Amino acid sequence: MPAARKAQPEPGASVLRLQASDEQRPAGRLLGDELRFHRERLGYSLADAARVIRGSSSKVSRVERGESPAKPRDVHDLALFYGLSREQQGQLDQLLAQAGNGDVYARFADVTPNFLKRLIRLERTAQKIFVFEPRVVPGLLQTEAYARAIVRMMEVGTPDADIERIIALRMQRQVMLDHDVPTLAVLICEEVLYRLYGDAGVMAEQIGLLLKATLTDRVNVRIVRQGAMVPPYPIFHLTFPDGDSQELAYVEHLDAANYVTQKHQLDKYRKILDNVRADAFERVESTAALKRALQHWERLAATEQSD
């Protein structure tokens, strides 16, 4: 039988940012309280949670009381076990960071290349992110099913558990888009909209998400015309609100990436992005291109279902 149920938090409630080091302990207590709430809500015992994190019941109890620091991977494993939403997991990650328990992405360290780890950290502090992607929908706007199809294709021979962790990281990166910053501008080649990953239903869901993103003020999606001359690799341009280094470019290759900070190189990549943007549809035309692609995949999905 489930234990006594606490009042359900409001769906849109967010975790308040705690900044002072003296407040790390209250953040740890809040984190433990959230974990205990979800465990009790679902009727799990301390022993059930202990098996998930490969520890003891007393360890879980200490974490839930805020007496012992929670490890990022333990929090992630418990969140998956409790079936928490992306928003709920994001709130736990905020508390984990506030509690001073290290990089919230540390649990993905063994399935994430070092060059990507740095980008993930930088994304969280950026004010504006500008992405050009010639091959796939950018990770920050991928659906879970679309991401799974790509990861399974690229990570041949990787155990299913590790594939799911890579996908979880990709979904966690999107949590920041629920906040006021950063803003995101995206250039996607029109060919990408018709490149099959998964099945027609997966593609229809993905294009639908891009269409939904065009309705927001914080995400600017532009489609680059078919046949345009574009670089063969993704380019990220990040702008930061203050500090000595207010911008950088990230240029990704197959198994490596370059971080560009020198002014003349930044000027070069800004010009490349401007040239690509000149070959992109404006907002209304981009929306129309997305709708055409959505109709294409919806028709194929209906055909697949009828066969």
C-alpha positions as CSV (number, residue, x, y, z in Angstrom):
1,M,0.0,0.0,0.0
2,P,1.3,3.5,-0.8
3,A,2.4,5.6,2.2
4,A,0.6,8.7,3.1
5,R,0.5,11.0,0.1
6,K,1.7,14.6,0.3
7,A,0.0,17.5,-1.5
8,Q,0.9,17.4,-5.2
9,P,3.1,20.3,-6.3
10,E,1.6,22.7,-8.9
11,P,2.5,21.6,-12.4
12,G,4.2,24.8,-13.3
13,A,6.0,25.3,-10.0
14,S,9.7,25.9,-10.4
15,V,12.6,25.5,-8.0
16,L,13.9,28.7,-6.6
17,R,17.6,29.4,-7.2
18,L,19.7,29.3,-4.1
19,Q,23.1,31.0,-4.5
20,A,24.9,31.3,-1.2
21,S,27.1,28.4,-0.1
22,D,25.4,28.6,3.3
23,E,22.2,27.5,1.5
24,Q,23.7,24.3,0.0
25,R,22.5,22.3,3.0
26,P,18.8,23.5,2.6
27,A,19.0,22.7,-1.1
28,G,20.2,19.2,-0.2
29,R,17.3,18.9,2.2
30,L,14.8,20.0,-0.5
31,L,16.3,17.5,-2.9
32,G,15.9,14.7,-0.4
33,D,12.4,15.8,0.4
34,E,11.5,15.7,-3.3
35,L,13.0,12.2,-3.7
36,R,11.1,11.0,-0.6
37,F,7.8,12.5,-1.9
38,H,8.0,10.6,-5.2
39,R,9.0,7.4,-3.4
40,E,6.1,7.6,-1.0
41,R,3.7,8.8,-3.7
42,L,4.4,5.6,-5.6
43,G,4.3,3.3,-2.6
44,Y,8.0,2.2,-2.7
45,S,9.9,1.4,0.4
46,L,13.4,2.5,1.4
47,A,14.6,-1.0,0.4
48,D,13.1,-0.6,-3.1
49,A,15.0,2.7,-3.6
50,A,18.2,1.2,-2.2
51,R,18.2,-1.6,-4.8
52,V,17.9,1.0,-7.6
53,I,21.0,2.9,-6.4
54,R,22.9,-0.2,-5.3
55,G,23.1,1.0,-1.7
56,S,21.5,0.4,1.7
57,S,18.1,1.6,3.1
58,S,20.0,3.7,5.6
59,K,21.9,5.5,2.8
60,V,18.6,6.3,1.1
61,S,17.2,7.6,4.4
62,R,20.2,9.9,5.0
63,V,19.9,11.3,1.4
64,E,16.2,11.9,1.9
65,R,16.8,13.8,5.1
66,G,19.5,15.8,3.5
67,E,22.2,14.4,5.8
68,S,24.3,12.8,3.1
69,P,25.1,14.3,-0.3
70,A,23.2,12.8,-3.2
71,K,25.3,11.5,-6.1
72,P,24.1,12.7,-9.6
73,R,23.8,9.2,-11.0
74,D,21.8,8.0,-8.0
75,V,19.3,10.9,-8.5
76,H,19.1,10.1,-12.2
77,D,18.5,6.4,-11.5
78,L,15.8,7.1,-9.0
79,A,14.1,9.7,-11.3
80,L,13.9,7.0,-14.0
81,F,12.6,4.4,-11.5
82,Y,9.9,6.8,-10.3
83,G,9.0,7.7,-13.9
84,L,9.5,11.4,-13.5
85,S,8.8,13.8,-16.3
86,R,11.5,15.9,-18.0
87,E,10.3,18.9,-16.0
88,Q,10.4,17.1,-12.7
89,Q,13.9,15.7,-13.5
90,G,15.0,19.3,-14.4
91,Q,13.9,20.5,-11.0
92,L,15.8,17.7,-9.3
93,D,18.9,18.7,-11.3
94,Q,18.6,22.4,-10.2
95,L,18.5,21.3,-6.6
96,L,21.4,18.9,-7.1
97,A,23.5,21.8,-8.5
98,Q,22.4,24.1,-5.7
99,A,23.4,21.5,-3.2
100,G,27.0,21.7,-4.5
101,N,27.1,18.1,-5.5
102,G,29.1,18.7,-8.7
103,D,28.2,18.7,-12.4
104,V,24.6,17.4,-12.8
105,Y,25.8,15.7,-16.0
106,A,28.5,13.7,-14.3
107,R,26.3,10.6,-14.4
108,F,26.6,10.7,-18.2
109,A,30.4,11.1,-18.3
110,D,31.2,7.6,-19.6
111,V,28.8,8.0,-22.5
112,T,29.7,11.5,-23.5
113,P,32.8,12.6,-25.4
114,N,34.8,15.3,-23.7
115,F,34.3,17.9,-26.5
116,L,30.6,17.6,-26.0
117,K,30.7,17.9,-22.2
118,R,32.2,21.3,-22.5
119,L,29.4,22.5,-24.9
120,I,26.7,21.2,-22.5
121,R,28.2,23.3,-19.7
122,L,28.5,26.3,-21.9
123,E,24.9,26.0,-23.1
124,R,23.6,26.4,-19.6
125,T,25.2,29.8,-19.1
126,A,24.6,31.2,-22.6
127,Q,22.3,34.1,-23.3
128,K,21.8,33.3,-27.0
129,I,22.5,30.1,-28.9
130,F,22.6,30.1,-32.8
131,V,22.8,26.6,-34.4
132,F,23.2,25.6,-38.0
133,E,22.6,21.9,-38.7
134,P,22.9,20.4,-42.2
135,R,22.3,16.7,-41.3
136,V,19.7,16.2,-38.6
137,V,17.3,18.2,-36.4
138,P,19.5,19.9,-33.7
139,G,19.6,17.9,-30.4
140,L,18.1,20.8,-28.5
141,L,14.9,20.4,-30.5
142,Q,14.8,16.6,-31.0
143,T,11.9,14.4,-29.8
144,E,12.8,11.4,-27.7
145,A,11.8,8.9,-30.5
146,Y,13.8,10.8,-33.1
147,A,16.9,11.0,-30.8
148,R,16.6,7.3,-30.1
149,A,16.6,6.4,-33.9
150,I,19.7,8.5,-34.5
151,V,21.6,7.2,-31.4
152,R,20.8,3.6,-32.2
153,M,22.1,4.1,-35.8
154,M,25.3,5.8,-34.6
155,E,26.1,3.8,-31.5
156,V,26.3,0.4,-33.1
157,G,27.0,-2.3,-30.5
158,T,26.3,0.0,-27.6
159,P,24.2,-1.7,-24.8
160,D,20.6,-0.6,-24.6
161,A,21.1,0.9,-21.1
162,D,23.9,3.2,-22.4
163,I,21.8,4.2,-25.4
164,E,19.0,5.2,-23.0
165,R,21.4,7.3,-21.0
166,I,22.7,9.1,-24.1
167,I,19.1,9.9,-25.0
168,A,18.3,11.0,-21.4
169,L,21.2,13.5,-21.6
170,R,19.9,14.9,-24.8
171,M,16.4,15.4,-23.2
172,Q,18.0,16.9,-20.1
173,R,19.8,19.5,-22.3
174,Q,16.4,20.7,-23.4
175,V,15.3,21.6,-19.8
176,M,17.0,25.0,-20.1
177,L,14.6,25.9,-22.9
178,D,11.8,26.1,-20.3
179,H,13.4,29.2,-18.8
180,D,13.8,32.8,-20.1
181,V,17.4,32.3,-21.3
182,P,19.0,31.3,-23.5
183,T,17.1,32.2,-26.6
184,L,17.6,29.7,-29.5
185,A,17.9,30.4,-33.2
186,V,18.1,27.4,-35.5
187,L,18.9,27.0,-39.2
188,I,17.9,23.5,-40.6
189,C,18.4,22.4,-44.1
190,E,15.2,21.5,-45.9
191,E,16.6,18.1,-46.8
192,V,16.7,17.2,-43.1
193,L,12.9,17.4,-42.9
194,Y,12.6,14.5,-45.4
195,R,15.5,12.4,-44.1
196,L,14.0,9.3,-42.4
197,Y,15.0,8.4,-38.9
198,G,12.8,5.8,-37.2
199,D,9.5,5.6,-39.1
200,A,7.0,8.0,-40.7
201,G,5.2,8.4,-37.3
202,V,8.5,9.4,-35.6
203,M,9.2,12.0,-38.4
204,A,5.7,13.4,-38.1
205,E,6.1,13.9,-34.4
206,Q,9.5,15.5,-34.9
207,I,8.2,18.0,-37.5
208,G,5.3,18.7,-35.3
209,L,7.6,19.7,-32.5
210,L,9.5,22.1,-34.8
211,L,6.2,23.7,-35.9
212,K,5.3,24.1,-32.2
213,A,8.6,25.8,-31.6
214,T,7.9,28.4,-34.4
215,L,5.0,29.7,-32.3
216,T,7.3,30.8,-29.4
217,D,9.2,34.0,-29.1
218,R,12.3,32.4,-27.7
219,V,12.9,29.8,-30.4
220,N,13.5,31.0,-34.0
221,V,13.4,28.2,-36.6
222,R,14.4,28.9,-40.1
223,I,14.5,26.4,-43.0
224,V,17.4,26.6,-45.5
225,R,16.3,26.2,-49.1
226,Q,17.0,22.9,-50.8
227,G,20.2,22.9,-52.9
228,A,21.7,25.9,-51.0
229,M,25.5,25.8,-50.7
230,V,26.1,25.2,-47.0
231,P,29.0,23.9,-44.8
232,P,28.9,20.1,-44.3
233,Y,29.2,20.3,-40.6
234,P,27.2,21.8,-37.7
235,I,28.1,25.2,-36.3
236,F,27.1,26.6,-32.9
237,H,27.5,30.3,-32.0
238,L,27.0,31.0,-28.3
239,T,26.7,34.5,-26.8
240,F,27.2,35.1,-23.1
241,P,25.7,38.0,-21.0
242,D,29.0,39.3,-19.4
243,G,32.6,38.5,-18.7
244,D,35.7,38.8,-20.8
245,S,34.7,36.1,-23.3
246,Q,31.3,37.1,-24.5
247,E,31.0,34.7,-27.4
248,L,32.5,31.5,-29.0
249,A,31.8,29.2,-31.8
250,Y,31.6,25.4,-31.6
251,V,32.3,23.5,-34.9
252,E,31.5,19.8,-34.7
253,H,33.1,17.0,-36.8
254,L,32.5,13.3,-36.8
255,D,34.6,12.4,-33.7
256,A,35.9,15.8,-32.6
257,A,35.0,19.5,-32.3
258,N,36.8,22.8,-32.4
259,Y,36.1,25.7,-30.0
260,V,36.7,29.0,-31.6
261,T,37.4,32.1,-29.4
262,Q,39.9,34.2,-31.5
263,K,38.2,37.3,-33.0
264,H,39.3,36.7,-36.6
265,Q,38.0,33.1,-36.5
266,L,34.8,34.2,-34.9
267,D,34.3,36.8,-37.6
268,K,34.8,34.0,-40.2
269,Y,32.1,31.7,-38.6
270,R,29.7,34.6,-38.1
271,K,30.0,35.4,-41.8
272,I,29.4,31.7,-42.7
273,L,26.3,31.7,-40.6
274,D,25.1,35.0,-42.2
275,N,25.6,33.4,-45.6
276,V,23.6,30.4,-44.7
277,R,20.9,32.6,-43.2
278,A,20.6,34.5,-46.4
279,D,19.6,31.2,-48.1
280,A,16.9,30.5,-45.5
281,F,13.2,31.1,-45.7
282,E,11.7,33.8,-43.5
283,R,9.3,32.9,-40.7
284,V,6.1,32.5,-42.8
285,E,7.9,30.5,-45.5
286,S,9.7,28.4,-43.0
287,T,6.4,27.5,-41.3
288,A,5.0,26.6,-44.7
289,A,8.0,24.3,-45.4
290,L,7.5,22.6,-42.1
291,K,3.8,22.1,-42.8
292,R,4.5,20.5,-46.1
293,A,6.9,18.1,-44.5
294,L,4.4,17.3,-41.8
295,Q,1.8,16.5,-44.4
296,H,4.2,14.3,-46.2
297,W,5.0,12.2,-43.1
298,E,1.4,12.1,-41.9
299,R,0.4,10.7,-45.3
300,L,3.1,8.0,-45.1
301,A,2.3,7.2,-41.5
302,A,-1.4,6.7,-42.5
303,T,-0.3,4.4,-45.4
304,E,1.9,2.4,-43.1
305,Q,-0.9,1.9,-40.6
306,S,-3.3,0.8,-43.3
307,D,-0.9,-1.8,-44.7
